[in-house]
Amino acid sequence: MNNIIVFLILLIILPSACTEREVQETVLGLRPVYGTINDLRASIKTIESMPMKTVGKIYVYEDKLLINEVTKGVHIFDNSNPKSPIPIKFITIPGNLDIALKDNFMYADMGIGLATIDISNLNQIVVTSFDNNHVSKENMLNPTSEAIRLIPTERAYFECPDISKGIILNWEIHQMPKPECYVTH
């Protein structure tokens, strides 16, 4: 009789232990960074130069060399001597995917919108506008294809967005409990 009771208790405990272990499985995934439009504007700023990690497109503009750091911003180099560019600054632009330049204005695609930035004074850049009217709500709730490519597995897991926390400013890579949301690539 005692063996039967022990057996029944084990039947109840073991399945819940397996379920708990499954919940604890972690993966490398993407986590949204939430904020407001004002947070977004404040996050676009010039800081000291930093090492390059995930290089994107490269642009030459006047005597400057600009190199995109995928989802992070833009490295600025003094290119007056093209044989030896000198790092000057880094412009942080969360979610930055691509840029275009004209007349001292940088147009930066951020995945969730387009920022226009006056770069005439690199020590004091100014965000002159931000437009996210062309971005669909679905695109704002999923990681960008560039962010997804940073995940080295076939499935790119991401924390399911919660729009009550604000707009998604960027996606960051984190080790996290395996979330329900994912895309395959």
SEKE-667318 format. One line per field, with one value per atom (N, C-alpha, C): residue in one letter; z, y, x negated. Coordinates in Angstrom, 3 decimals. Atoms other than C-alpha are relative to their C-alpha. Example, Ala and Ser with C-alpha at 12.3 -4.5 7.8 and 13.67 -1.06 7.14 Angstrom:
2
residu: [a:a:a:s:s:s]
w: [0.000:7.800:0.000:-0.060:7.140:0.730]
v: [-1.190:-4.500:1.200:-1.190:-1.060:1.090]
u: [-0.890:-12.300:-0.900:0.820:-13.670:0.770]
END
This chain:
185
residu: [m:m:m:n:n:n:n:n:n:i:i:i:i:i:i:v:v:v:f:f:f:l:l:l:i:i:i:l:l:l:l:l:l:i:i:i:i:i:i:l:l:l:p:p:p:s:s:s:a:a:a:c:c:c:t:t:t:e:e:e:r:r:r:e:e:e:v:v:v:q:q:q:e:e:e:t:t:t:v:v:v:l:l:l:g:g:g:l:l:l:r:r:r:p:p:p:v:v:v:y:y:y:g:g:g:t:t:t:i:i:i:n:n:n:d:d:d:l:l:l:r:r:r:a:a:a:s:s:s:i:i:i:k:k:k:t:t:t:i:i:i:e:e:e:s:s:s:m:m:m:p:p:p:m:m:m:k:k:k:t:t:t:v:v:v:g:g:g:k:k:k:i:i:i:y:y:y:v:v:v:y:y:y:e:e:e:d:d:d:k:k:k:l:l:l:l:l:l:i:i:i:n:n:n:e:e:e:v:v:v:t:t:t:k:k:k:g:g:g:v:v:v:h:h:h:i:i:i:f:f:f:d:d:d:n:n:n:s:s:s:n:n:n:p:p:p:k:k:k:s:s:s:p:p:p:i:i:i:p:p:p:i:i:i:k:k:k:f:f:f:i:i:i:t:t:t:i:i:i:p:p:p:g:g:g:n:n:n:l:l:l:d:d:d:i:i:i:a:a:a:l:l:l:k:k:k:d:d:d:n:n:n:f:f:f:m:m:m:y:y:y:a:a:a:d:d:d:m:m:m:g:g:g:i:i:i:g:g:g:l:l:l:a:a:a:t:t:t:i:i:i:d:d:d:i:i:i:s:s:s:n:n:n:l:l:l:n:n:n:q:q:q:i:i:i:v:v:v:v:v:v:t:t:t:s:s:s:f:f:f:d:d:d:n:n:n:n:n:n:h:h:h:v:v:v:s:s:s:k:k:k:e:e:e:n:n:n:m:m:m:l:l:l:n:n:n:p:p:p:t:t:t:s:s:s:e:e:e:a:a:a:i:i:i:r:r:r:l:l:l:i:i:i:p:p:p:t:t:t:e:e:e:r:r:r:a:a:a:y:y:y:f:f:f:e:e:e:c:c:c:p:p:p:d:d:d:i:i:i:s:s:s:k:k:k:g:g:g:i:i:i:i:i:i:l:l:l:n:n:n:w:w:w:e:e:e:i:i:i:h:h:h:q:q:q:m:m:m:p:p:p:k:k:k:p:p:p:e:e:e:c:c:c:y:y:y:v:v:v:t:t:t:h:h:h]
w: [0.000:0.000:0.000:-0.032:0.864:-1.353:1.329:-2.525:-0.968:0.896:-4.285:0.272:-0.354:-2.389:-0.515:0.494:-3.192:-1.514:1.457:-6.839:-0.462:0.379:-7.031:0.236:-0.279:-5.423:-1.081:1.057:-7.937:-1.327:1.236:-10.805:-0.015:-0.083:-9.576:-0.067:-0.093:-8.885:-1.275:1.154:-11.910:-1.204:1.154:-14.695:0.264:-0.273:-12.931:0.031:0.019:-12.511:-1.425:1.409:-16.261:-0.584:0.517:-17.049:0.511:-0.555:-14.708:-0.688:0.687:-16.395:-1.407:1.345:-19.833:0.044:-0.137:-18.660:0.246:-0.338:-17.387:-1.147:1.138:-20.788:-0.491:0.469:-21.977:-1.424:1.373:-25.474:-0.164:0.384:-27.056:-0.843:0.702:-28.147:0.028:0.096:-28.749:0.998:-0.984:-26.077:-0.436:0.398:-26.944:1.065:-0.876:-25.466:-0.223:0.103:-24.743:0.379:-0.363:-24.511:-0.703:0.644:-25.836:-1.144:1.066:-28.819:0.616:-0.662:-26.372:0.412:-0.330:-25.147:-1.255:1.267:-28.761:-0.412:0.339:-29.487:0.903:-0.961:-26.317:-0.200:0.171:-27.229:-1.229:1.176:-30.526:0.390:-0.470:-29.487:-0.456:0.343:-30.168:1.261:-1.094:-27.914:-0.574:0.470:-28.096:-0.902:0.908:-30.783:0.806:-0.658:-29.916:-1.018:0.953:-31.445:-0.824:0.864:-34.359:0.292:-0.246:-33.852:-1.174:1.076:-36.393:-1.058:0.991:-39.370:-1.090:1.082:-41.907:-1.203:1.200:-44.837:0.315:-0.121:-45.449:-0.953:0.790:-46.700:0.091:0.001:-47.702:-0.223:0.085:-47.126:0.306:-0.110:-47.694:0.456:-0.471:-45.661:1.144:-1.066:-43.386:-0.602:0.306:-43.492:1.061:-0.933:-41.901:-0.176:0.041:-41.019:0.959:-0.791:-39.818:0.927:-0.979:-36.656:0.128:0.136:-37.235:1.339:-1.117:-34.780:1.118:-1.076:-32.735:-0.376:0.376:-34.730:-1.113:1.103:-36.945:0.544:-0.316:-36.542:-0.963:0.828:-37.823:0.054:0.113:-39.070:-0.776:0.810:-40.293:-1.152:1.181:-43.836:-0.891:0.816:-44.959:-0.581:0.567:-45.453:-0.152:0.187:-46.977:0.285:-0.308:-46.390:1.492:-1.449:-42.640:0.682:-0.672:-41.413:1.517:-1.448:-37.814:0.644:-0.677:-35.511:0.714:-0.644:-34.335:1.057:-0.870:-32.836:-0.378:0.285:-32.658:0.281:-0.206:-33.096:0.352:-0.412:-31.115:-0.634:0.651:-33.107:0.196:-0.271:-31.595:-1.199:1.098:-34.219:-1.377:1.281:-36.976:-0.984:1.052:-40.203:-1.191:1.194:-42.905:0.166:-0.022:-43.505:-1.416:1.214:-46.295:0.474:-0.392:-46.258:-1.095:0.942:-47.879:0.787:-0.568:-46.953:1.537:-1.451:-43.391:0.759:-0.656:-42.671:-0.235:0.080:-41.905:0.161:-0.055:-42.601:0.435:-0.581:-40.385:0.140:-0.135:-40.809:1.288:-1.304:-37.395:0.149:-0.102:-38.218:0.452:-0.487:-36.315:-0.498:0.530:-38.200:-0.607:0.653:-39.935:0.778:-0.714:-37.984:-0.954:0.731:-39.612:1.035:-0.991:-37.829:-0.648:0.462:-38.352:0.569:-0.443:-38.235:-0.315:0.330:-39.078:1.140:-1.150:-35.551:0.678:-0.549:-34.527:1.527:-1.453:-30.917:0.561:-0.449:-30.770:-1.139:1.059:-33.255:0.466:-0.328:-33.429:-0.820:0.693:-34.251:-0.413:0.475:-36.450:-0.230:0.121:-37.034:0.170:-0.072:-36.453:-0.565:0.659:-38.645:0.060:0.010:-37.987:-0.628:0.632:-39.994:-1.071:1.075:-42.751:0.514:-0.570:-40.373:0.491:-0.418:-39.929:1.442:-1.393:-36.435:0.103:-0.001:-37.319:-0.027:0.059:-38.235:1.310:-1.261:-34.953:1.111:-1.031:-33.023:-0.250:0.314:-34.667:-0.150:0.191:-34.663:-1.483:1.375:-37.779:-0.553:0.611:-40.250:0.375:-0.400:-39.322:1.420:-1.373:-35.633:0.014:0.077:-36.494:-0.483:0.523:-38.453:1.050:-1.063:-35.259:0.847:-0.727:-33.798:-0.891:0.870:-35.090:-0.194:0.151:-34.988:-1.029:1.014:-37.471:0.508:-0.623:-35.073:0.801:-0.779:-33.764:0.999:-1.047:-30.476:0.444:-0.527:-29.145:1.034:-1.026:-26.120:-0.674:0.623:-27.191:0.460:-0.357:-27.320:0.807:-0.815:-24.855:-0.249:0.395:-26.390:1.149:-1.148:-22.983:0.643:-0.555:-22.137:-0.814:0.842:-24.933:-1.379:1.321:-28.417:0.143:-0.029:-29.191:-0.682:0.515:-29.613:-0.692:0.510:-30.344:0.491:-0.467:-29.910:0.436:-0.518:-27.769:0.163:-0.152:-27.646:1.471:-1.391:-24.303:0.076:-0.361:-22.868:0.836:-0.676:-21.724:0.058:0.039:-20.782:-1.380:1.362:-24.078:-0.126:0.152:-25.145:-1.028:0.944:-27.156:-1.417:1.305:-29.993:-0.680:0.783:-32.754:-1.484:1.462:-36.467:-0.493:0.582:-38.710:-1.101:1.065:-41.017:-0.593]
v: [-1.192:0.000:1.260:-1.145:2.412:0.226:-0.116:1.663:0.671:-0.598:2.644:1.506:-1.424:5.963:0.733:-0.601:6.718:0.125:-0.011:5.812:1.112:-1.054:8.136:1.395:-1.294:10.997:0.319:-0.203:10.523:0.368:-0.335:10.594:1.461:-1.398:13.968:0.942:-0.880:15.481:0.013:0.077:14.278:0.824:-0.845:15.862:1.491:-1.423:19.221:0.373:-0.272:18.957:0.145:-0.108:18.383:1.322:-1.255:21.342:1.169:-1.091:23.558:0.090:-0.010:22.502:0.584:-0.534:23.317:1.526:-1.441:26.815:0.668:-0.569:27.360:-0.050:0.047:26.571:1.418:-1.347:29.658:-0.049:-0.151:30.857:1.392:-1.324:33.724:0.612:-0.590:36.031:1.516:-1.455:39.592:0.508:-0.608:41.764:1.435:-1.377:45.001:1.004:-1.130:48.289:0.989:-0.858:50.401:1.445:-1.397:54.141:0.837:-0.961:57.237:0.682:-0.777:59.482:0.932:-0.868:61.855:-0.786:0.861:58.976:-0.260:0.266:58.217:1.201:-1.219:61.813:0.176:-0.172:61.923:-1.040:1.053:58.672:0.222:-0.323:60.091:1.113:-0.988:61.829:-0.396:0.245:62.125:-0.373:0.408:60.276:-0.188:0.242:59.548:-1.230:1.143:57.113:-1.278:1.293:53.435:-1.064:1.052:50.144:-0.471:0.525:48.751:-1.479:1.406:45.418:-0.620:0.547:44.755:1.082:-1.068:46.934:-0.202:0.010:47.827:0.750:-0.739:50.209:1.092:-1.008:52.683:1.149:-1.195:56.257:0.973:-1.104:59.055:1.259:-1.249:62.543:1.137:-1.081:65.617:-0.590:0.557:64.945:-1.000:0.952:62.395:-1.392:1.380:58.618:-0.433:0.427:57.250:-1.497:1.447:53.576:-0.377:0.419:52.128:-1.154:1.101:49.979:-0.504:0.515:47.782:0.016:-0.193:48.624:0.903:-0.821:50.926:1.460:-1.375:54.046:0.109:-0.300:55.561:0.490:-0.433:55.838:1.120:-1.126:59.157:0.079:-0.111:59.397:1.253:-1.061:62.341:-0.715:0.687:61.198:0.967:-0.953:64.208:-0.664:0.831:61.680:-1.411:1.294:58.641:-1.217:1.124:56.489:-0.305:0.185:56.949:0.738:-0.646:57.808:-0.003:-0.152:59.048:0.016:-0.009:58.181:1.325:-1.272:61.326:-0.215:0.109:60.497:-1.243:1.016:57.960:0.628:-0.500:58.952:-1.198:1.088:56.667:0.203:-0.025:55.873:-1.398:1.329:52.945:-0.565:0.659:50.466:0.414:-0.518:52.192:-1.108:0.982:50.221:0.600:-0.613:52.672:1.512:-1.465:56.340:0.536:-0.773:58.893:1.384:-1.304:62.301:1.020:-1.106:65.652:1.303:-1.358:69.245:0.010:0.080:68.423:-0.602:0.721:66.372:-1.489:1.451:62.667:-0.503:0.630:60.678:-1.439:1.293:57.608:-0.865:0.978:54.623:-0.765:0.646:53.123:-1.231:1.141:50.285:0.405:-0.462:52.068:1.397:-1.333:55.341:0.588:-0.708:57.858:1.274:-1.202:60.450:0.880:-0.971:63.599:0.708:-0.502:64.783:1.034:-1.047:68.039:-0.344:0.386:67.001:1.081:-1.079:70.401:0.241:-0.101:70.455:-1.365:1.355:66.923:-0.039:-0.046:68.036:0.305:-0.341:69.149:-0.264:0.350:67.252:0.297:-0.332:68.067:-0.888:0.773:65.711:1.005:-1.011:67.954:-0.583:0.628:65.427:-1.510:1.455:61.863:-0.373:0.390:60.200:-1.519:1.435:56.787:-0.305:0.185:57.254:-1.090:0.998:54.924:-1.417:1.308:52.043:-0.651:0.691:49.477:-0.471:0.451:48.377:-1.371:1.332:44.816:0.102:-0.189:46.027:0.541:-0.562:47.912:-1.044:1.028:44.702:-1.191:1.090:42.456:0.554:-0.450:42.649:0.257:-0.275:44.091:-1.195:1.113:41.669:0.061:-0.139:43.069:-0.515:0.509:42.340:-1.516:1.452:38.844:-0.690:0.603:38.154:-0.098:0.060:38.757:-1.269:1.254:35.549:-1.135:0.980:32.652:-1.330:1.251:29.968:0.167:-0.044:29.053:0.740:-0.723:30.331:1.165:-1.176:33.849:0.258:-0.216:33.973:1.458:-1.359:37.310:0.103:-0.251:38.540:0.601:-0.484:39.032:1.434:-1.415:42.801:0.260:-0.457:44.527:1.497:-1.409:47.812:0.918:-0.856:49.010:0.587:-0.496:49.553:1.159:-1.095:52.141:-0.507:0.430:52.051:-0.738:0.736:49.715:0.859:-0.847:51.820:-0.807:0.811:48.983:-1.425:1.390:45.254:-0.318:0.370:43.966:-1.515:1.434:40.494:-0.322:0.439:38.715:-1.512:1.389:35.219:0.068:-0.143:34.688:-1.333:1.188:32.051:-0.064:0.170:30.619:0.617:-0.655:32.968:-0.719:0.593:32.022:0.556:-0.647:34.460:-0.343:0.258:33.589:0.172:0.017:33.912:-0.930:0.852:31.549:0.790:-0.673:32.719:-0.934]
u: [-0.821:0.000:-0.868:0.897:-2.845:-0.662:0.601:-4.439:0.953:-0.998:-1.222:0.095:-0.071:-1.054:-1.235:1.236:-4.705:0.058:-0.107:-4.082:0.940:-0.953:-1.048:-0.581:0.637:-2.977:-1.040:0.993:-5.801:0.663:-0.712:-3.286:0.449:-0.435:-2.085:-1.197:1.168:-5.538:-0.826:0.909:-7.551:0.460:-0.382:-5.455:-0.179:0.176:-5.526:-1.473:1.439:-9.308:-0.494:0.402:-9.717:0.469:-0.529:-7.498:-0.825:0.796:-9.502:-1.353:1.285:-12.754:0.148:-0.213:-11.309:0.124:-0.171:-10.325:-1.353:1.296:-13.864:-1.008:0.925:-15.467:-0.260:0.330:-17.322:-0.534:0.472:-18.140:-0.589:0.472:-19.999:1.108:-1.131:-17.209:-0.037:-0.109:-16.101:1.032:-0.891:-14.539:0.262:-0.291:-12.709:-0.426:0.304:-13.883:1.137:-1.178:-10.805:-0.302:0.126:-10.403:1.054:-0.903:-8.680:-0.756:0.647:-9.378:-1.047:0.983:-11.119:-1.241:1.148:-13.317:-0.825:0.676:-14.125:-0.846:0.748:-15.135:-1.220:1.093:-17.259:-1.106:1.009:-19.025:-0.882:0.807:-20.287:-0.948:0.975:-23.481:-1.396:1.395:-27.179:-0.759:0.881:-29.602:-1.403:1.372:-33.329:-0.029:0.117:-34.467:-0.167:0.080:-34.328:-0.367:0.381:-35.500:1.201:-1.049:-33.515:0.205:-0.324:-31.730:0.741:-0.822:-28.967:0.168:0.068:-29.797:1.050:-0.971:-27.138:-0.545:0.378:-27.262:-1.016:1.058:-30.078:0.315:-0.286:-29.634:-1.168:0.950:-31.985:0.826:-0.737:-30.606:-0.961:0.969:-32.757:-1.331:1.276:-35.934:0.211:-0.338:-34.180:0.247:-0.318:-33.919:0.996:-1.037:-30.733:0.217:-0.166:-30.390:1.121:-1.153:-27.101:-0.369:0.084:-27.177:1.434:-1.366:-24.111:0.735:-0.940:-21.284:-0.522:0.575:-23.580:-0.201:0.270:-24.513:-1.013:0.910:-27.197:-1.345:1.364:-30.978:-0.372:0.427:-32.388:-1.529:1.455:-35.981:-0.363:0.589:-38.044:-0.693:0.531:-38.823:-0.777:0.758:-40.875:-1.251:1.060:-43.694:0.580:-0.664:-41.901:-0.880:0.886:-44.988:-0.020:0.044:-44.584:1.160:-1.136:-41.046:-0.180:0.154:-40.959:1.388:-1.308:-38.028:0.239:-0.349:-36.232:1.081:-1.175:-32.843:0.811:-1.000:-30.050:1.354:-1.358:-26.407:0.865:-0.880:-24.116:1.369:-1.309:-20.987:0.597:-0.544:-19.043:0.756:-0.687:-17.876:-0.464:0.454:-19.855:-0.346:0.235:-19.875:-0.722:0.545:-20.815:0.045:-0.008:-21.591:-0.126:0.255:-21.599:-0.418:0.539:-23.321:0.218:-0.111:-22.637:-0.001:0.032:-23.530:-0.061:0.191:-24.698:1.179:-1.081:-21.582:-0.194:0.056:-21.692:1.425:-1.310:-18.545:-0.250:0.322:-18.671:1.247:-1.071:-16.352:-0.257:0.164:-15.757:0.885:-0.889:-13.395:1.389:-1.298:-10.618:0.322:-0.236:-10.893:-1.253:1.088:-13.092:-0.317:0.437:-15.094:-0.795:0.801:-16.441:-0.864:0.949:-19.583:-0.914:0.924:-21.473:-1.375:1.350:-25.156:-1.033:0.941:-26.672:-0.997:0.902:-28.166:0.017:0.020:-29.198:-0.026:-0.012:-29.587:1.387:-1.347:-25.964:0.986:-0.941:-23.818:1.426:-1.385:-20.109:0.926:-1.035:-17.235:1.058:-0.950:-15.100:1.388:-1.320:-12.322:-0.119:-0.113:-11.200:1.357:-1.241:-8.592:0.138:-0.265:-7.107:1.360:-1.304:-3.897:-0.002:0.070:-5.122:-0.241:0.314:-5.885:1.289:-1.216:-3.119:-0.141:0.009:-2.144:-0.667:0.620:-3.199:-1.521:1.451:-6.701:-0.549:0.473:-6.930:0.003:-0.098:-6.138:-0.907:0.919:-8.720:-1.409:1.379:-12.499:-0.284:0.406:-14.103:-0.765:0.733:-15.660:-1.478:1.404:-19.088:-0.219:0.116:-18.494:0.139:-0.203:-17.232:-1.266:1.228:-20.430:-1.105:1.004:-22.434:0.138:-0.223:-20.942:-0.490:0.663:-23.077:0.742:-0.742:-20.352:1.107:-1.065:-17.604:1.236:-1.108:-14.951:-0.554:0.381:-15.379:1.125:-0.997:-13.510:-0.046:-0.052:-12.337:1.107:-1.000:-10.472:1.226:-1.229:-6.867:0.264:-0.181:-6.238:1.264:-1.115:-3.937:0.138:-0.109:-2.754:0.403:-0.344:-1.544:-1.264:1.266:-5.258:-0.575:0.487:-5.700:-0.361:0.444:-7.156:-1.328:1.262:-10.016:-1.058:1.063:-13.146:-1.086:1.092:-15.534:0.203:0.018:-16.147:-1.420:1.313:-19.007:-0.081:0.225:-20.516:-0.202:0.105:-20.099:0.148:-0.290:-20.286:1.260:-1.283:-16.698:0.728:-0.844:-14.160:0.665:-0.514:-12.873:1.396:-1.302:-10.041:0.872:-0.942:-6.960:-0.184:0.098:-7.703:-1.323:1.214:-10.167:0.313:-0.096:-10.806:-1.095:1.039:-12.725:-0.707:0.764:-15.457:-1.002]
END
